[in-house]
Structures are given as C-alpha cells and as structure tokens.
Amino acid sequence: MKIDNSVKATGGLPSGEGRARSAKETPKTESASGGGERVELSSLSARLQQMESTIANTPVVDSAKVDEIKQAMSEGRFKVDTEKVADGLIDSVRQMLSAQPAKA
C-alpha cells in the first residue's frame, strides 16, 4: 500500500487571498464590444482553480476505513507488514529526491 499525501502535494496552491491578488495582477484587455475591461486567466490559472475545487470536495479522511482499522486493532486482527511499510517509505523518499532540482 502506497501512502498518498495529496494534501501536502498541493501546498503551493493560493488561498482565497492569493487568488484575489493574482486576479489583480493578471493583464487586462479591452473587449471589442463597448470598451469595458475583461480579465483573461491563463490555462494554468484555470487548471489550478479546478484542482483547488476538486481538493476542497475530497474528504481528507475515509472515516469508514479508519473505523474498520480501529476495530481490527482492538480485536488483534490488524497486522502490520513492516517490510511493505519500509519499502513504501523508501519509494516515497526516492520520488521526493528525484523531484528536487539538481543543485550546482
């Protein structure tokens, strides 16, 4: 089982305050009809907003799974495969190290 920490992976997403600041800094263009201003967001900005919405609607914890594990622990049925846990940790560290930019 791989440990997935999707919450920390998106730590760079702007909060509501950051979005407001970004919108102010976005270049404005005049629309063809009437001289009003129109803001155009980049595709990256739109994708970040879509990802933020998806994350906001995703539960952080699967309560049913937590309850199931608690029950198994209290009954002595929960067994930890330490080799599998160690392999998962090593894989996670390898992924983090490979994702870091090379230092000069």
C-alpha atoms as a printed R data frame, in Angstrom:
    type eleno elety resid chain resno       x      y       z
1   ATOM     1    CA   MET     A     1   0.000  0.000   0.000
2   ATOM     2    CA   LYS     A     2   1.444  3.325  -1.018
3   ATOM     3    CA   ILE     A     3   0.958  6.236   1.316
4   ATOM     4    CA   ASP     A     4  -0.565  9.102  -0.612
5   ATOM     5    CA   ASN     A     5  -0.400 12.546   0.896
6   ATOM     6    CA   SER     A     6  -2.269 14.584  -1.686
7   ATOM     7    CA   VAL     A     7  -2.936 17.427   0.737
8   ATOM     8    CA   LYS     A     8   0.747 18.343   1.090
9   ATOM     9    CA   ALA     A     9   1.360 17.869  -2.600
10  ATOM    10    CA   THR     A    10  -0.821 20.880  -3.335
11  ATOM    11    CA   GLY     A    11   0.555 23.095  -0.610
12  ATOM    12    CA   GLY     A    12   1.570 25.697  -3.202
13  ATOM    13    CA   LEU     A    13  -1.980 26.462  -4.226
14  ATOM    14    CA   PRO     A    14  -3.024 30.009  -3.397
15  ATOM    15    CA   SER     A    15  -5.584 30.619  -0.704
16  ATOM    16    CA   GLY     A    16  -8.580 32.843  -1.317
17  ATOM    17    CA   GLU     A    17  -6.432 35.880  -0.571
18  ATOM    18    CA   GLY     A    18  -3.769 34.733  -3.040
19  ATOM    19    CA   ARG     A    19  -6.362 34.273  -5.766
20  ATOM    20    CA   ALA     A    20  -7.612 37.811  -5.289
21  ATOM    21    CA   ARG     A    21  -4.058 39.153  -5.529
22  ATOM    22    CA   SER     A    22  -3.361 37.060  -8.653
23  ATOM    23    CA   ALA     A    23  -6.513 38.321 -10.331
24  ATOM    24    CA   LYS     A    24  -5.386 41.921  -9.758
25  ATOM    25    CA   GLU     A    25  -2.010 41.174 -11.340
26  ATOM    26    CA   THR     A    26  -3.488 39.451 -14.404
27  ATOM    27    CA   PRO     A    27  -3.172 41.590 -17.519
28  ATOM    28    CA   LYS     A    28  -6.425 43.144 -18.658
29  ATOM    29    CA   THR     A    29  -7.512 43.534 -22.262
30  ATOM    30    CA   GLU     A    30 -10.212 45.695 -23.739
31  ATOM    31    CA   SER     A    31 -13.195 43.829 -25.098
32  ATOM    32    CA   ALA     A    32 -14.323 44.506 -28.657
33  ATOM    33    CA   SER     A    33 -17.831 45.490 -27.584
34  ATOM    34    CA   GLY     A    34 -18.046 48.688 -25.621
35  ATOM    35    CA   GLY     A    35 -14.543 49.421 -24.317
36  ATOM    36    CA   GLY     A    36 -15.059 47.643 -20.960
37  ATOM    37    CA   GLU     A    37 -12.267 45.711 -19.369
38  ATOM    38    CA   ARG     A    38 -12.009 41.942 -19.473
39  ATOM    39    CA   VAL     A    39  -9.674 39.729 -17.482
40  ATOM    40    CA   GLU     A    40  -8.253 36.653 -19.150
41  ATOM    41    CA   LEU     A    41  -6.854 33.895 -16.963
42  ATOM    42    CA   SER     A    42  -4.097 31.673 -18.206
43  ATOM    43    CA   SER     A    43  -4.827 27.992 -18.716
44  ATOM    44    CA   LEU     A    44  -2.559 27.253 -15.729
45  ATOM    45    CA   SER     A    45  -4.609 29.527 -13.500
46  ATOM    46    CA   ALA     A    46  -7.839 27.912 -14.636
47  ATOM    47    CA   ARG     A    47  -6.353 24.448 -14.028
48  ATOM    48    CA   LEU     A    48  -5.229 25.456 -10.529
49  ATOM    49    CA   GLN     A    49  -8.718 26.686  -9.716
50  ATOM    50    CA   GLN     A    50 -10.176 23.402 -10.982
51  ATOM    51    CA   MET     A    51  -7.694 21.397  -8.866
52  ATOM    52    CA   GLU     A    52  -8.457 23.502  -5.799
53  ATOM    53    CA   SER     A    53 -12.174 22.851  -6.238
54  ATOM    54    CA   THR     A    54 -11.567 19.108  -6.593
55  ATOM    55    CA   ILE     A    55  -9.403 19.040  -3.475
56  ATOM    56    CA   ALA     A    56 -11.952 21.033  -1.483
57  ATOM    57    CA   ASN     A    57 -14.609 18.420  -2.311
58  ATOM    58    CA   THR     A    58 -12.404 15.421  -1.486
59  ATOM    59    CA   PRO     A    59 -12.607 14.144   2.085
60  ATOM    60    CA   VAL     A    60  -9.233 14.152   3.828
61  ATOM    61    CA   VAL     A    61 -10.003 11.005   5.808
62  ATOM    62    CA   ASP     A    62 -12.059  7.933   4.937
63  ATOM    63    CA   SER     A    63 -13.919  7.604   8.256
64  ATOM    64    CA   ALA     A    64 -15.265  4.144   7.418
65  ATOM    65    CA   LYS     A    65 -11.748  2.856   6.751
66  ATOM    66    CA   VAL     A    66 -10.453  4.412   9.991
67  ATOM    67    CA   ASP     A    67 -13.257  2.766  11.973
68  ATOM    68    CA   GLU     A    68 -12.544 -0.571  10.297
69  ATOM    69    CA   ILE     A    69  -8.843 -0.365  11.219
70  ATOM    70    CA   LYS     A    70  -9.638  0.683  14.798
71  ATOM    71    CA   GLN     A    71 -11.952 -2.295  15.159
72  ATOM    72    CA   ALA     A    72  -9.335 -4.676  13.747
73  ATOM    73    CA   MET     A    73  -6.689 -3.274  16.116
74  ATOM    74    CA   SER     A    74  -8.920 -3.655  19.159
75  ATOM    75    CA   GLU     A    75  -9.663 -7.260  18.159
76  ATOM    76    CA   GLY     A    76  -5.986 -8.049  17.474
77  ATOM    77    CA   ARG     A    77  -6.620 -8.750  13.782
78  ATOM    78    CA   PHE     A    78  -4.598 -5.820  12.438
79  ATOM    79    CA   LYS     A    79  -1.156 -6.947  11.320
80  ATOM    80    CA   VAL     A    80   1.498 -4.544  10.075
81  ATOM    81    CA   ASP     A    81   3.732 -5.783   7.261
82  ATOM    82    CA   THR     A    82   6.881 -3.905   8.300
83  ATOM    83    CA   GLU     A    83   8.723 -4.862   5.112
84  ATOM    84    CA   LYS     A    84   5.963 -3.367   2.981
85  ATOM    85    CA   VAL     A    85   5.916 -0.185   5.103
86  ATOM    86    CA   ALA     A    86   9.705  0.175   4.811
87  ATOM    87    CA   ASP     A    87   9.598 -0.365   1.034
88  ATOM    88    CA   GLY     A    88   6.875  2.285   0.738
89  ATOM    89    CA   LEU     A    89   8.880  4.794   2.747
90  ATOM    90    CA   ILE     A    90  11.992  4.178   0.657
91  ATOM    91    CA   ASP     A    91   9.989  4.603  -2.568
92  ATOM    92    CA   SER     A    92   8.477  7.852  -1.271
93  ATOM    93    CA   VAL     A    93  11.913  9.250  -0.410
94  ATOM    94    CA   ARG     A    94  13.250  8.244  -3.837
95  ATOM    95    CA   GLN     A    95  10.351 10.046  -5.519
96  ATOM    96    CA   MET     A    96  10.886 13.188  -3.439
97  ATOM    97    CA   LEU     A    97  14.625 13.195  -4.180
98  ATOM    98    CA   SER     A    98  14.120 12.689  -7.907
99  ATOM    99    CA   ALA     A    99  11.583 15.543  -7.981
100 ATOM   100    CA   GLN     A   100  14.045 18.023  -6.482
101 ATOM   101    CA   PRO     A   101  16.012 20.193  -8.909
102 ATOM   102    CA   ALA     A   102  19.711 19.333  -9.169
103 ATOM   103    CA   LYS     A   103  21.957 21.586  -7.113
104 ATOM   104    CA   ALA     A   104  25.001 23.125  -8.802
